Amino acid sequence: MKTLLSAALIVATIAVSGVSNAQEFTLKLGHDQTDGHPFDLGVEKFAAGVKAATNGAVEIQIYPAGQLGDSAEQIEGLKIGSQDFALAAFAHASQFCSDLGLFGAPFLFRDESHFAAVFDGPVAAKLNTSCHDKYGISLESTFTSGYRILFNSKHAVENKDDLKGLKIRVMGGEANALTWSVFDAIPAPMAYSEVYSALQAGVIDGAENEPASILANKFYEAAPYFTLTNHLVTPLGLFASERSINKLPKKYRKIVSEEARKAAHWQWSFMAERNSDALQVMQDKYSVKISTVDVSALQTKGLPIQDTVATKLGLTDLLSEIRAAK
Protein backbone atom coordinates (compact mmCIF):
# COMPACT_ATOMS: atom_id res chain seq x y z
CA MET A 1 0.00 0.00 0.00
CA LYS A 2 1.15 3.45 -0.82
CA THR A 3 -0.19 6.34 1.22
CA LEU A 4 2.76 8.73 1.00
CA LEU A 5 3.09 10.52 -2.31
CA SER A 6 6.33 11.74 -3.81
CA ALA A 7 7.05 15.15 -2.34
CA ALA A 8 8.70 16.22 -5.56
CA LEU A 9 5.64 15.28 -7.58
CA ILE A 10 3.33 17.16 -5.25
CA VAL A 11 5.47 20.28 -5.21
CA ALA A 12 5.92 20.24 -8.97
CA THR A 13 2.28 19.71 -9.85
CA ILE A 14 -0.05 20.70 -7.03
CA ALA A 15 -0.42 24.12 -5.43
CA VAL A 16 -1.90 23.52 -2.02
CA SER A 17 -3.45 26.37 -0.11
CA GLY A 18 -5.65 26.82 2.91
CA VAL A 19 -6.08 24.67 5.96
CA SER A 20 -6.84 20.99 5.46
CA ASN A 21 -10.22 19.64 6.50
CA ALA A 22 -10.41 16.54 8.61
CA GLN A 23 -10.18 13.44 6.44
CA GLU A 24 -13.70 12.28 5.57
CA PHE A 25 -13.24 9.61 2.93
CA THR A 26 -10.48 7.06 2.37
CA LEU A 27 -10.63 5.29 -1.00
CA LYS A 28 -8.60 2.46 -2.52
CA LEU A 29 -7.09 2.49 -6.01
CA GLY A 30 -5.33 -0.52 -7.51
CA HIS A 31 -3.38 -1.30 -10.67
CA ASP A 32 -1.06 -4.03 -11.93
CA GLN A 33 2.15 -2.13 -12.65
CA THR A 34 5.20 -1.59 -10.48
CA ASP A 35 5.74 1.20 -7.99
CA GLY A 36 7.19 4.19 -9.87
CA HIS A 37 5.92 3.11 -13.29
CA PRO A 38 4.41 5.95 -15.39
CA PHE A 39 0.94 4.46 -14.77
CA ASP A 40 1.65 4.52 -11.05
CA LEU A 41 2.89 8.12 -11.19
CA GLY A 42 -0.23 9.08 -13.13
CA VAL A 43 -2.55 7.78 -10.42
CA GLU A 44 -0.32 9.37 -7.78
CA LYS A 45 -0.93 12.67 -9.52
CA PHE A 46 -4.66 11.95 -9.54
CA ALA A 47 -4.65 11.13 -5.82
CA ALA A 48 -2.61 14.22 -4.97
CA GLY A 49 -4.91 16.43 -7.01
CA VAL A 50 -8.03 15.09 -5.30
CA LYS A 51 -6.50 15.47 -1.85
CA ALA A 52 -5.44 19.05 -2.55
CA ALA A 53 -8.72 20.10 -4.17
CA THR A 54 -10.77 18.69 -1.28
CA ASN A 55 -8.42 20.17 1.34
CA GLY A 56 -7.58 16.69 2.58
CA ALA A 57 -11.16 15.47 2.90
CA VAL A 58 -10.70 12.72 0.30
CA GLU A 59 -7.60 10.51 0.46
CA ILE A 60 -6.93 7.91 -2.22
CA GLN A 61 -4.57 5.13 -1.19
CA ILE A 62 -2.71 3.42 -4.03
CA TYR A 63 -2.05 -0.32 -4.23
CA PRO A 64 0.35 -1.09 -7.12
CA ALA A 65 1.67 -4.35 -8.57
CA GLY A 66 -1.57 -6.32 -8.39
CA GLN A 67 -1.85 -6.13 -4.60
CA LEU A 68 -5.64 -6.09 -4.93
CA GLY A 69 -5.69 -8.87 -7.53
CA ASP A 70 -5.29 -9.00 -11.29
CA SER A 71 -7.08 -6.44 -13.45
CA ALA A 72 -10.22 -8.53 -13.93
CA GLU A 73 -10.50 -9.15 -10.19
CA GLN A 74 -10.10 -5.45 -9.49
CA ILE A 75 -12.86 -4.54 -11.95
CA GLU A 76 -15.10 -7.05 -10.20
CA GLY A 77 -14.16 -5.35 -6.94
CA LEU A 78 -15.50 -2.08 -8.31
CA LYS A 79 -18.80 -3.73 -9.13
CA ILE A 80 -19.35 -5.09 -5.63
CA GLY A 81 -17.88 -2.04 -3.91
CA SER A 82 -14.86 -3.71 -2.27
CA GLN A 83 -12.55 -1.41 -4.27
CA ASP A 84 -13.08 2.21 -5.24
CA PHE A 85 -10.84 2.82 -8.29
CA ALA A 86 -8.85 0.67 -10.70
CA LEU A 87 -6.51 1.55 -13.51
CA ALA A 88 -6.89 -1.27 -16.03
CA ALA A 89 -6.29 -1.86 -19.72
CA PHE A 90 -9.42 -1.76 -21.85
CA ALA A 91 -8.56 -5.28 -23.00
CA HIS A 92 -8.98 -6.58 -19.45
CA ALA A 93 -12.12 -4.55 -18.78
CA SER A 94 -13.77 -5.55 -22.06
CA GLN A 95 -15.15 -8.75 -20.54
CA PHE A 96 -17.35 -6.52 -18.38
CA CYS A 97 -17.97 -3.69 -20.87
CA SER A 98 -17.86 -5.19 -24.37
CA ASP A 99 -17.59 -1.82 -26.16
CA LEU A 100 -14.02 -1.56 -24.88
CA GLY A 101 -13.10 -4.64 -26.88
CA LEU A 102 -12.88 -2.60 -30.07
CA PHE A 103 -9.77 -0.83 -28.76
CA GLY A 104 -7.71 -3.99 -28.98
CA ALA A 105 -7.76 -3.75 -32.76
CA PRO A 106 -4.35 -2.88 -34.25
CA PHE A 107 -3.38 0.45 -35.79
CA LEU A 108 -6.55 2.12 -34.48
CA PHE A 109 -4.88 5.44 -33.63
CA ARG A 110 -3.07 7.44 -36.28
CA ASP A 111 -0.88 9.25 -33.77
CA GLU A 112 -0.88 10.71 -30.26
CA SER A 113 -3.06 13.66 -31.32
CA HIS A 114 -5.69 11.27 -32.65
CA PHE A 115 -5.67 9.37 -29.34
CA ALA A 116 -6.23 12.65 -27.47
CA ALA A 117 -9.06 13.65 -29.81
CA VAL A 118 -10.84 10.35 -29.17
CA PHE A 119 -10.60 10.44 -25.39
CA ASP A 120 -11.27 14.15 -24.98
CA GLY A 121 -14.39 13.98 -27.12
CA PRO A 122 -17.82 12.36 -27.48
CA VAL A 123 -16.37 8.86 -27.78
CA ALA A 124 -15.17 8.99 -24.17
CA ALA A 125 -18.61 10.08 -22.96
CA LYS A 126 -20.27 7.20 -24.82
CA LEU A 127 -17.86 4.69 -23.33
CA ASN A 128 -18.56 6.03 -19.85
CA THR A 129 -22.29 5.59 -20.42
CA SER A 130 -21.75 2.08 -21.71
CA CYS A 131 -19.66 1.06 -18.69
CA HIS A 132 -22.28 2.54 -16.37
CA ASP A 133 -25.18 0.77 -18.06
CA LYS A 134 -23.48 -2.61 -18.46
CA TYR A 135 -21.49 -2.96 -15.26
CA GLY A 136 -22.15 -0.12 -12.85
CA ILE A 137 -18.71 1.47 -13.15
CA SER A 138 -17.65 4.84 -14.53
CA LEU A 139 -14.78 5.67 -16.87
CA GLU A 140 -13.32 8.77 -15.23
CA SER A 141 -10.46 9.21 -17.71
CA THR A 142 -8.17 7.25 -20.01
CA PHE A 143 -4.41 6.78 -19.75
CA THR A 144 -2.20 5.59 -22.61
CA SER A 145 0.40 2.87 -22.96
CA GLY A 146 2.04 4.60 -25.89
CA TYR A 147 3.06 2.39 -28.78
CA ARG A 148 3.53 -1.28 -27.91
CA ILE A 149 6.32 -3.33 -29.41
CA LEU A 150 7.16 -7.02 -29.70
CA PHE A 151 9.87 -8.65 -27.60
CA ASN A 152 10.86 -12.31 -27.82
CA SER A 153 13.46 -14.81 -26.65
CA LYS A 154 14.07 -16.67 -29.92
CA HIS A 155 15.41 -14.46 -32.69
CA ALA A 156 15.30 -11.06 -34.33
CA VAL A 157 12.06 -10.31 -36.15
CA GLU A 158 12.89 -8.24 -39.22
CA ASN A 159 10.01 -9.17 -41.54
CA LYS A 160 6.54 -10.60 -41.15
CA ASP A 161 7.73 -14.12 -41.98
CA ASP A 162 9.92 -14.12 -38.86
CA LEU A 163 6.76 -14.06 -36.73
CA LYS A 164 5.55 -17.43 -37.97
CA GLY A 165 5.16 -19.92 -35.14
CA LEU A 166 6.21 -17.63 -32.29
CA LYS A 167 4.04 -18.12 -29.22
CA ILE A 168 3.08 -14.62 -28.07
CA ARG A 169 1.35 -13.73 -24.82
CA VAL A 170 -1.78 -11.67 -25.38
CA MET A 171 -4.14 -9.75 -23.12
CA GLY A 172 -7.81 -10.55 -22.83
CA GLY A 173 -10.09 -9.59 -25.68
CA GLU A 174 -10.62 -11.17 -29.06
CA ALA A 175 -8.96 -8.40 -31.08
CA ASN A 176 -5.56 -8.88 -29.48
CA ALA A 177 -5.53 -12.62 -30.11
CA LEU A 178 -6.81 -12.15 -33.66
CA THR A 179 -4.00 -9.68 -34.38
CA TRP A 180 -1.24 -12.15 -33.65
CA SER A 181 -3.09 -14.90 -35.47
CA VAL A 182 -3.17 -12.89 -38.70
CA PHE A 183 0.51 -12.10 -38.13
CA ASP A 184 1.04 -15.92 -38.23
CA ALA A 185 2.11 -16.08 -34.60
CA ILE A 186 0.40 -18.19 -31.93
CA PRO A 187 -1.55 -16.09 -29.39
CA ALA A 188 -1.37 -17.27 -25.79
CA PRO A 189 -3.73 -15.51 -23.34
CA MET A 190 -2.03 -15.14 -19.97
CA ALA A 191 -2.23 -13.03 -16.81
CA TYR A 192 0.31 -10.22 -16.76
CA SER A 193 1.82 -11.45 -13.51
CA GLU A 194 2.81 -14.73 -15.18
CA VAL A 195 4.68 -13.29 -18.17
CA TYR A 196 8.21 -13.14 -16.75
CA SER A 197 8.22 -16.70 -15.44
CA ALA A 198 6.57 -17.98 -18.62
CA LEU A 199 9.33 -16.39 -20.71
CA GLN A 200 11.99 -17.94 -18.49
CA ALA A 201 10.39 -21.37 -18.67
CA GLY A 202 9.81 -21.21 -22.41
CA VAL A 203 6.05 -21.50 -22.03
CA ILE A 204 5.82 -18.48 -24.34
CA ASP A 205 8.35 -17.09 -26.79
CA GLY A 206 7.47 -13.45 -26.44
CA ALA A 207 4.94 -10.78 -25.65
CA GLU A 208 4.03 -7.21 -26.50
CA ASN A 209 4.29 -4.17 -24.28
CA GLU A 210 5.35 -0.55 -24.19
CA PRO A 211 9.09 0.01 -23.51
CA ALA A 212 8.57 1.59 -20.08
CA SER A 213 6.80 -1.55 -18.86
CA ILE A 214 9.38 -3.87 -20.43
CA LEU A 215 12.09 -2.02 -18.50
CA ALA A 216 10.16 -1.82 -15.23
CA ASN A 217 9.39 -5.54 -15.24
CA LYS A 218 12.83 -6.60 -16.56
CA PHE A 219 11.31 -8.61 -19.41
CA TYR A 220 14.44 -7.83 -21.43
CA GLU A 221 16.33 -10.33 -19.26
CA ALA A 222 14.38 -13.26 -20.69
CA ALA A 223 13.49 -11.83 -24.11
CA PRO A 224 16.20 -9.53 -25.55
CA TYR A 225 14.98 -9.37 -29.15
CA PHE A 226 12.87 -6.25 -29.69
CA THR A 227 10.92 -5.30 -32.83
CA LEU A 228 9.39 -1.84 -33.31
CA THR A 229 6.01 -3.07 -34.53
CA ASN A 230 4.12 -0.07 -33.04
CA HIS A 231 0.97 -2.02 -33.83
CA LEU A 232 -1.10 -1.05 -30.82
CA VAL A 233 -1.70 1.76 -28.37
CA THR A 234 -3.51 0.38 -25.35
CA PRO A 235 -5.97 2.68 -23.57
CA LEU A 236 -6.15 2.18 -19.82
CA GLY A 237 -9.28 3.25 -18.03
CA LEU A 238 -9.27 4.96 -14.68
CA PHE A 239 -12.46 3.23 -13.58
CA ALA A 240 -14.49 4.09 -10.50
CA SER A 241 -17.02 2.10 -8.52
CA GLU A 242 -20.33 3.89 -8.76
CA ARG A 243 -21.18 2.53 -5.34
CA SER A 244 -18.19 4.43 -3.99
CA ILE A 245 -18.62 7.56 -6.09
CA ASN A 246 -22.26 7.91 -5.08
CA LYS A 247 -21.25 8.04 -1.43
CA LEU A 248 -19.27 11.23 -2.05
CA PRO A 249 -20.89 14.68 -1.88
CA LYS A 250 -21.61 16.12 -5.31
CA LYS A 251 -18.82 18.69 -5.01
CA TYR A 252 -16.29 15.91 -4.38
CA ARG A 253 -17.59 13.79 -7.27
CA LYS A 254 -16.96 16.73 -9.57
CA ILE A 255 -13.43 17.13 -8.23
CA VAL A 256 -12.70 13.43 -8.78
CA SER A 257 -13.73 13.69 -12.44
CA GLU A 258 -11.77 16.89 -13.02
CA GLU A 259 -8.59 15.57 -11.40
CA ALA A 260 -8.87 12.29 -13.29
CA ARG A 261 -8.87 14.17 -16.60
CA LYS A 262 -5.96 16.38 -15.52
CA ALA A 263 -3.92 13.33 -14.52
CA ALA A 264 -4.65 11.65 -17.85
CA HIS A 265 -3.48 14.68 -19.85
CA TRP A 266 -0.26 14.78 -17.87
CA GLN A 267 0.27 11.04 -18.30
CA TRP A 268 -0.13 11.16 -22.10
CA SER A 269 2.91 13.41 -22.49
CA PHE A 270 4.93 11.77 -19.75
CA MET A 271 4.36 8.29 -21.17
CA ALA A 272 5.83 9.23 -24.54
CA GLU A 273 8.96 10.56 -22.84
CA ARG A 274 9.38 7.52 -20.61
CA ASN A 275 8.92 5.05 -23.48
CA SER A 276 11.60 6.78 -25.51
CA ASP A 277 13.98 6.91 -22.55
CA ALA A 278 13.32 3.28 -21.60
CA LEU A 279 14.11 2.01 -25.08
CA GLN A 280 17.40 3.89 -25.06
CA VAL A 281 18.33 2.60 -21.59
CA MET A 282 17.67 -1.01 -22.54
CA GLN A 283 19.73 -0.65 -25.70
CA ASP A 284 22.66 1.10 -24.00
CA LYS A 285 22.74 -0.64 -20.62
CA TYR A 286 21.29 -4.08 -21.27
CA SER A 287 22.31 -4.61 -24.91
CA VAL A 288 18.90 -5.57 -26.22
CA LYS A 289 18.76 -6.12 -29.96
CA ILE A 290 16.34 -3.75 -31.67
CA SER A 291 14.97 -4.47 -35.14
CA THR A 292 12.60 -2.64 -37.42
CA VAL A 293 10.00 -4.30 -39.58
CA ASP A 294 7.93 -3.24 -42.58
CA VAL A 295 4.94 -1.93 -40.66
CA SER A 296 2.92 -1.51 -43.86
CA ALA A 297 3.03 -5.29 -44.33
CA LEU A 298 1.60 -5.74 -40.84
CA GLN A 299 -1.03 -3.08 -41.49
CA THR A 300 -2.18 -4.90 -44.60
CA LYS A 301 -2.99 -7.90 -42.44
CA GLY A 302 -4.05 -6.05 -39.31
CA LEU A 303 -6.25 -3.17 -40.43
CA PRO A 304 -9.22 -5.36 -41.48
CA ILE A 305 -9.45 -6.55 -37.88
CA GLN A 306 -10.92 -3.18 -36.95
CA ASP A 307 -13.97 -3.77 -39.14
CA THR A 308 -14.20 -7.44 -38.19
CA VAL A 309 -14.35 -6.69 -34.48
CA ALA A 310 -16.62 -3.65 -34.87
CA THR A 311 -19.11 -5.68 -36.88
CA LYS A 312 -19.11 -8.56 -34.41
CA LEU A 313 -19.62 -6.22 -31.45
CA GLY A 314 -22.19 -4.07 -33.23
CA LEU A 315 -19.91 -1.06 -32.99
CA THR A 316 -19.50 0.06 -36.60
CA ASP A 317 -20.82 3.52 -35.74
CA LEU A 318 -18.34 3.82 -32.87
CA LEU A 319 -15.49 2.79 -35.17
CA SER A 320 -16.52 5.51 -37.62
CA GLU A 321 -16.51 8.08 -34.82
CA ILE A 322 -13.05 6.99 -33.72
CA ARG A 323 -11.68 7.24 -37.25
CA ALA A 324 -13.25 10.67 -37.75
CA ALA A 325 -12.04 12.18 -34.46
CA LYS A 326 -9.79 15.22 -34.90
C-alpha positions as CSV (number, residue, x, y, z in Angstrom):
1,M,0.0,0.0,0.0
2,K,1.2,3.5,-0.8
3,T,-0.2,6.3,1.2
4,L,2.8,8.7,1.0
5,L,3.1,10.5,-2.3
6,S,6.3,11.7,-3.8
7,A,7.1,15.1,-2.3
8,A,8.7,16.2,-5.6
9,L,5.6,15.3,-7.6
10,I,3.3,17.2,-5.3
11,V,5.5,20.3,-5.2
12,A,5.9,20.2,-9.0
13,T,2.3,19.7,-9.8
14,I,0.0,20.7,-7.0
15,A,-0.4,24.1,-5.4
16,V,-1.9,23.5,-2.0
17,S,-3.5,26.4,-0.1
18,G,-5.6,26.8,2.9
19,V,-6.1,24.7,6.0
20,S,-6.8,21.0,5.5
21,N,-10.2,19.6,6.5
22,A,-10.4,16.5,8.6
23,Q,-10.2,13.4,6.4
24,E,-13.7,12.3,5.6
25,F,-13.2,9.6,2.9
26,T,-10.5,7.1,2.4
27,L,-10.6,5.3,-1.0
28,K,-8.6,2.5,-2.5
29,L,-7.1,2.5,-6.0
30,G,-5.3,-0.5,-7.5
31,H,-3.4,-1.3,-10.7
32,D,-1.1,-4.0,-11.9
33,Q,2.2,-2.1,-12.7
34,T,5.2,-1.6,-10.5
35,D,5.7,1.2,-8.0
36,G,7.2,4.2,-9.9
37,H,5.9,3.1,-13.3
38,P,4.4,6.0,-15.4
39,F,0.9,4.5,-14.8
40,D,1.7,4.5,-11.1
41,L,2.9,8.1,-11.2
42,G,-0.2,9.1,-13.1
43,V,-2.6,7.8,-10.4
44,E,-0.3,9.4,-7.8
45,K,-0.9,12.7,-9.5
46,F,-4.7,12.0,-9.5
47,A,-4.7,11.1,-5.8
48,A,-2.6,14.2,-5.0
49,G,-4.9,16.4,-7.0
50,V,-8.0,15.1,-5.3
51,K,-6.5,15.5,-1.9
52,A,-5.4,19.1,-2.5
53,A,-8.7,20.1,-4.2
54,T,-10.8,18.7,-1.3
55,N,-8.4,20.2,1.3
56,G,-7.6,16.7,2.6
57,A,-11.2,15.5,2.9
58,V,-10.7,12.7,0.3
59,E,-7.6,10.5,0.5
60,I,-6.9,7.9,-2.2
61,Q,-4.6,5.1,-1.2
62,I,-2.7,3.4,-4.0
63,Y,-2.0,-0.3,-4.2
64,P,0.3,-1.1,-7.1
65,A,1.7,-4.3,-8.6
66,G,-1.6,-6.3,-8.4
67,Q,-1.8,-6.1,-4.6
68,L,-5.6,-6.1,-4.9
69,G,-5.7,-8.9,-7.5
70,D,-5.3,-9.0,-11.3
71,S,-7.1,-6.4,-13.5
72,A,-10.2,-8.5,-13.9
73,E,-10.5,-9.2,-10.2
74,Q,-10.1,-5.5,-9.5
75,I,-12.9,-4.5,-11.9
76,E,-15.1,-7.1,-10.2
77,G,-14.2,-5.4,-6.9
78,L,-15.5,-2.1,-8.3
79,K,-18.8,-3.7,-9.1
80,I,-19.3,-5.1,-5.6
81,G,-17.9,-2.0,-3.9
82,S,-14.9,-3.7,-2.3
83,Q,-12.5,-1.4,-4.3
84,D,-13.1,2.2,-5.2
85,F,-10.8,2.8,-8.3
86,A,-8.9,0.7,-10.7
87,L,-6.5,1.6,-13.5
88,A,-6.9,-1.3,-16.0
89,A,-6.3,-1.9,-19.7
90,F,-9.4,-1.8,-21.9
91,A,-8.6,-5.3,-23.0
92,H,-9.0,-6.6,-19.4
93,A,-12.1,-4.6,-18.8
94,S,-13.8,-5.6,-22.1
95,Q,-15.2,-8.7,-20.5
96,F,-17.4,-6.5,-18.4
97,C,-18.0,-3.7,-20.9
98,S,-17.9,-5.2,-24.4
99,D,-17.6,-1.8,-26.2
100,L,-14.0,-1.6,-24.9
101,G,-13.1,-4.6,-26.9
102,L,-12.9,-2.6,-30.1
103,F,-9.8,-0.8,-28.8
104,G,-7.7,-4.0,-29.0
105,A,-7.8,-3.8,-32.8
106,P,-4.4,-2.9,-34.2
107,F,-3.4,0.5,-35.8
108,L,-6.5,2.1,-34.5
109,F,-4.9,5.4,-33.6
110,R,-3.1,7.4,-36.3
111,D,-0.9,9.2,-33.8
112,E,-0.9,10.7,-30.3
113,S,-3.1,13.7,-31.3
114,H,-5.7,11.3,-32.6
115,F,-5.7,9.4,-29.3
116,A,-6.2,12.7,-27.5
117,A,-9.1,13.6,-29.8
118,V,-10.8,10.3,-29.2
119,F,-10.6,10.4,-25.4
120,D,-11.3,14.1,-25.0
121,G,-14.4,14.0,-27.1
122,P,-17.8,12.4,-27.5
123,V,-16.4,8.9,-27.8
124,A,-15.2,9.0,-24.2
125,A,-18.6,10.1,-23.0
126,K,-20.3,7.2,-24.8
127,L,-17.9,4.7,-23.3
128,N,-18.6,6.0,-19.9
129,T,-22.3,5.6,-20.4
130,S,-21.8,2.1,-21.7
131,C,-19.7,1.1,-18.7
132,H,-22.3,2.5,-16.4
133,D,-25.2,0.8,-18.1
134,K,-23.5,-2.6,-18.5
135,Y,-21.5,-3.0,-15.3
136,G,-22.2,-0.1,-12.9
137,I,-18.7,1.5,-13.2
138,S,-17.7,4.8,-14.5
139,L,-14.8,5.7,-16.9
140,E,-13.3,8.8,-15.2
141,S,-10.5,9.2,-17.7
142,T,-8.2,7.2,-20.0
143,F,-4.4,6.8,-19.8
144,T,-2.2,5.6,-22.6
145,S,0.4,2.9,-23.0
146,G,2.0,4.6,-25.9
147,Y,3.1,2.4,-28.8
148,R,3.5,-1.3,-27.9
149,I,6.3,-3.3,-29.4
150,L,7.2,-7.0,-29.7
151,F,9.9,-8.7,-27.6
152,N,10.9,-12.3,-27.8
153,S,13.5,-14.8,-26.7
154,K,14.1,-16.7,-29.9
155,H,15.4,-14.5,-32.7
156,A,15.3,-11.1,-34.3
157,V,12.1,-10.3,-36.1
158,E,12.9,-8.2,-39.2
159,N,10.0,-9.2,-41.5
160,K,6.5,-10.6,-41.1
161,D,7.7,-14.1,-42.0
162,D,9.9,-14.1,-38.9
163,L,6.8,-14.1,-36.7
164,K,5.6,-17.4,-38.0
165,G,5.2,-19.9,-35.1
166,L,6.2,-17.6,-32.3
167,K,4.0,-18.1,-29.2
168,I,3.1,-14.6,-28.1
169,R,1.4,-13.7,-24.8
170,V,-1.8,-11.7,-25.4
171,M,-4.1,-9.8,-23.1
172,G,-7.8,-10.6,-22.8
173,G,-10.1,-9.6,-25.7
174,E,-10.6,-11.2,-29.1
175,A,-9.0,-8.4,-31.1
176,N,-5.6,-8.9,-29.5
177,A,-5.5,-12.6,-30.1
178,L,-6.8,-12.2,-33.7
179,T,-4.0,-9.7,-34.4
180,W,-1.2,-12.1,-33.6
181,S,-3.1,-14.9,-35.5
182,V,-3.2,-12.9,-38.7
183,F,0.5,-12.1,-38.1
184,D,1.0,-15.9,-38.2
185,A,2.1,-16.1,-34.6
186,I,0.4,-18.2,-31.9
187,P,-1.6,-16.1,-29.4
188,A,-1.4,-17.3,-25.8
189,P,-3.7,-15.5,-23.3
190,M,-2.0,-15.1,-20.0
191,A,-2.2,-13.0,-16.8
192,Y,0.3,-10.2,-16.8
193,S,1.8,-11.4,-13.5
194,E,2.8,-14.7,-15.2
195,V,4.7,-13.3,-18.2
196,Y,8.2,-13.1,-16.8
197,S,8.2,-16.7,-15.4
198,A,6.6,-18.0,-18.6
199,L,9.3,-16.4,-20.7
200,Q,12.0,-17.9,-18.5
201,A,10.4,-21.4,-18.7
202,G,9.8,-21.2,-22.4
203,V,6.1,-21.5,-22.0
204,I,5.8,-18.5,-24.3
205,D,8.3,-17.1,-26.8
206,G,7.5,-13.5,-26.4
207,A,4.9,-10.8,-25.6
208,E,4.0,-7.2,-26.5
209,N,4.3,-4.2,-24.3
210,E,5.4,-0.6,-24.2
211,P,9.1,0.0,-23.5
212,A,8.6,1.6,-20.1
213,S,6.8,-1.5,-18.9
214,I,9.4,-3.9,-20.4
215,L,12.1,-2.0,-18.5
216,A,10.2,-1.8,-15.2
217,N,9.4,-5.5,-15.2
218,K,12.8,-6.6,-16.6
219,F,11.3,-8.6,-19.4
220,Y,14.4,-7.8,-21.4
221,E,16.3,-10.3,-19.3
222,A,14.4,-13.3,-20.7
223,A,13.5,-11.8,-24.1
224,P,16.2,-9.5,-25.5
225,Y,15.0,-9.4,-29.2
226,F,12.9,-6.2,-29.7
227,T,10.9,-5.3,-32.8
228,L,9.4,-1.8,-33.3
229,T,6.0,-3.1,-34.5
230,N,4.1,-0.1,-33.0
231,H,1.0,-2.0,-33.8
232,L,-1.1,-1.1,-30.8
233,V,-1.7,1.8,-28.4
234,T,-3.5,0.4,-25.3
235,P,-6.0,2.7,-23.6
236,L,-6.2,2.2,-19.8
237,G,-9.3,3.2,-18.0
238,L,-9.3,5.0,-14.7
239,F,-12.5,3.2,-13.6
240,A,-14.5,4.1,-10.5
241,S,-17.0,2.1,-8.5
242,E,-20.3,3.9,-8.8
243,R,-21.2,2.5,-5.3
244,S,-18.2,4.4,-4.0
245,I,-18.6,7.6,-6.1
246,N,-22.3,7.9,-5.1
247,K,-21.2,8.0,-1.4
248,L,-19.3,11.2,-2.1
249,P,-20.9,14.7,-1.9
250,K,-21.6,16.1,-5.3
251,K,-18.8,18.7,-5.0
252,Y,-16.3,15.9,-4.4
253,R,-17.6,13.8,-7.3
254,K,-17.0,16.7,-9.6
255,I,-13.4,17.1,-8.2
256,V,-12.7,13.4,-8.8
257,S,-13.7,13.7,-12.4
258,E,-11.8,16.9,-13.0
259,E,-8.6,15.6,-11.4
260,A,-8.9,12.3,-13.3
261,R,-8.9,14.2,-16.6
262,K,-6.0,16.4,-15.5
263,A,-3.9,13.3,-14.5
264,A,-4.6,11.6,-17.8
265,H,-3.5,14.7,-19.8
266,W,-0.3,14.8,-17.9
267,Q,0.3,11.0,-18.3
268,W,-0.1,11.2,-22.1
269,S,2.9,13.4,-22.5
270,F,4.9,11.8,-19.7
271,M,4.4,8.3,-21.2
272,A,5.8,9.2,-24.5
273,E,9.0,10.6,-22.8
274,R,9.4,7.5,-20.6
275,N,8.9,5.0,-23.5
276,S,11.6,6.8,-25.5
277,D,14.0,6.9,-22.5
278,A,13.3,3.3,-21.6
279,L,14.1,2.0,-25.1
280,Q,17.4,3.9,-25.1
281,V,18.3,2.6,-21.6
282,M,17.7,-1.0,-22.5
283,Q,19.7,-0.6,-25.7
284,D,22.7,1.1,-24.0
285,K,22.7,-0.6,-20.6
286,Y,21.3,-4.1,-21.3
287,S,22.3,-4.6,-24.9
288,V,18.9,-5.6,-26.2
289,K,18.8,-6.1,-30.0
290,I,16.3,-3.8,-31.7
291,S,15.0,-4.5,-35.1
292,T,12.6,-2.6,-37.4
293,V,10.0,-4.3,-39.6
294,D,7.9,-3.2,-42.6
295,V,4.9,-1.9,-40.7
296,S,2.9,-1.5,-43.9
297,A,3.0,-5.3,-44.3
298,L,1.6,-5.7,-40.8
299,Q,-1.0,-3.1,-41.5
300,T,-2.2,-4.9,-44.6
301,K,-3.0,-7.9,-42.4
302,G,-4.0,-6.1,-39.3
303,L,-6.2,-3.2,-40.4
304,P,-9.2,-5.4,-41.5
305,I,-9.5,-6.6,-37.9
306,Q,-10.9,-3.2,-37.0
307,D,-14.0,-3.8,-39.1
308,T,-14.2,-7.4,-38.2
309,V,-14.3,-6.7,-34.5
310,A,-16.6,-3.7,-34.9
311,T,-19.1,-5.7,-36.9
312,K,-19.1,-8.6,-34.4
313,L,-19.6,-6.2,-31.4
314,G,-22.2,-4.1,-33.2
315,L,-19.9,-1.1,-33.0
316,T,-19.5,0.1,-36.6
317,D,-20.8,3.5,-35.7
318,L,-18.3,3.8,-32.9
319,L,-15.5,2.8,-35.2
320,S,-16.5,5.5,-37.6
321,E,-16.5,8.1,-34.8
322,I,-13.1,7.0,-33.7
323,R,-11.7,7.2,-37.2
324,A,-13.3,10.7,-37.7
325,A,-12.0,12.2,-34.5
326,K,-9.8,15.2,-34.9
